[in-house]
């Protein structure tokens, strides 16, 4: 991670659990803020190298299907830098390894594209503390405009942990310096039936807000997603056309127009 804290107030931080989540979920939101804010940063939390030793079955499967036989996370970090720079934001990578590298018990998914490491909504508290410390170091003495965090759709432990870290950082911030907390919907999870109860279990106390995307921004979003070349085999779902799947969902929630949906705490929230 870049150790230099923000030196400009009203910057925005997007917390991405993995190397692709923010671009797929809310690239349009990033593009909007880049045009209107002094600095937009996408901080990928679990971007560290695999530890030495035997990989979990899931990690072995993942490397094989993605063609990542040499420097697997290094390749993905390069893809992320390319994608985030397309959006005009600043990429930052923490050194924490993702769950498939932290546990030998993570099994291979049943089918390509299926999420593994479901955790039943439980965050890893040690990792939460580590991420919060990184956020405080990044923020420094600046007043951050907003923190964008994943809702946790799919209940992957890394996503649940990233959300908990964002919420903890907000609670630890003084009222005068407290950023807005905004949640984004993970895709393609929200477009599939992977987590059918998220719409009422993950959003109590939150209010939805639609953000239409113009054609240019939609195609910039797709270009950024396709920068994650190694991830295409696992991102494609049952219909094997990720662009069409994402476009259908974006038009469904946008009443015929491309849109992204974020969630804000209501008046009873933070």
Secondary structure by P-SEA (a helix, b strand, c coil): cccccccccbbbbbbbccccccccccaaaaaaaaacccbbbbbbccccccccccccaaaaaaaaaaccccaaaaaaaaaaaaaaaaacbbbbbccccccccccccccccccccccccccccccaaaaaaaaaaaaaaaaccccccbbbbbccccccaaaaaaaaaaaaaaaacccccccbbbbbbcaaaaaccccccccccccccbbbbbbbbcaaaaaaaaaaaacccccccccccccccaaaaaaaaaaaaaccccbbbbbbbccccc
